[in-house]
Amino acid sequence: MPRSPRIEYPGAVYHVMCRGDRREAIFKVDEDRLRFLETLGQACERMEWRIHGYVLMPNHYHLLLETPSGGLVDGMRWLQTTYTARFNARHHLCGHLFQGRYKAIIMDPGEPGYFRTVSDYIHLNPVRARMLKTASERLEDFPWSSYPAYIGKAARPFWLDTKRVLGSCGLNRQGYLQYIQGRVRDVLGKSEFLSAEWKSIRRGWVLGGDGFREEMLERIGERMKTRKRESYSGEEVKGQDRRKAEALLQKGLQALKANLKDVRNWKSTDKRKQALTWLIRSATPVSCEWICEQLNLGHRSNISRAVRAVEMRGDDRGCLKSIMLQCKD
């Protein structure tokens, strides 16, 4: 089954999340949570990971994870396989515990704001899930996240690094406590600002500016050279497909000595426009919607018509197909 490619390199930082199979519990009792944290600590030792934040919810977990030496895939495989074996042995079960692949959103480690945003999202999970059952309960009373260690209410494990998140907020422990208390009030007040701020965390594949996104697409492109394109899927792959299509389009325009504005004004039956359509369609898996939008083709059926027309014209003298073939090289 096609899957999103994993981006791995030394110093990468991720927001990692995984749910239980069929959204069932991955922690039945507190001993399970303690065992998961113990296993996570062992993974950090094995892989030289740093954890900047975590929360254990009943049927899923979140990590703000840094890999100074790389090794996301191997480490996550060991973590989840080992914890599953320990969970199953404790509860006399067998089979899968986690639902499919874990989600790992890569983030720009050079932008401190992303550390603040993701750590807020992680630490405030119990509030959003309404797990504080009484008005007198406070977020620091929820023991299964890194937040109590951040404010000095719990011991900090050796693998938990609080400096980068606190630095991203420009706060000490006491200041962070007051800051999160304010964020709790925002969540309980259903702040629309928070919903917009966290949208990319829920739906995106990368947290970073245009430059960082382009760098990650380059890494994906290199990764995809070693495996068939059909082995991968996801928004990050679609982004790489668009980059390839855009590059081909520019080469085609240069060969035709035309600009995109002119092409968009040509009729869909124009041989030059058909040649550009054929070039992109035959050389990339980019969507029909993208091609129609870029070339102003109208209905997507014009794509198949253009491809058939170019193929049927053959290799006669001055054939545009021959010119476009050179663009693929």
Secondary structure, DSSP 8 states (H G I E B T S, - for coil): --B------TTEEEEEEEEBGGG--S-SSHHHHHHHHHHHHHHHHHHT-EEEEEEE-SSEEEEEEEETT--HHHHHHHHHHHHHHHHHHHHT--S--B-SS-EEEEE-TT-HHHHHHHHHHHHTHHHHTT---STT--GGG--SBSHHHHTTSS---TTB--HHHHHHHT--HHHHHHHHHHHHHHHHTT-HHHHHHTHHHHH-SEES-HHHHHHHHHHHHHHHTTS-GGGB-SHHHHHHHHHHHHHHHHHHHHHHT--HHHHHHS-TT-HHHHHHHHHHHHH----HHHHHHHHT--STHHHHHHHHHHHHHTT-TT-HHHHHHHHH-
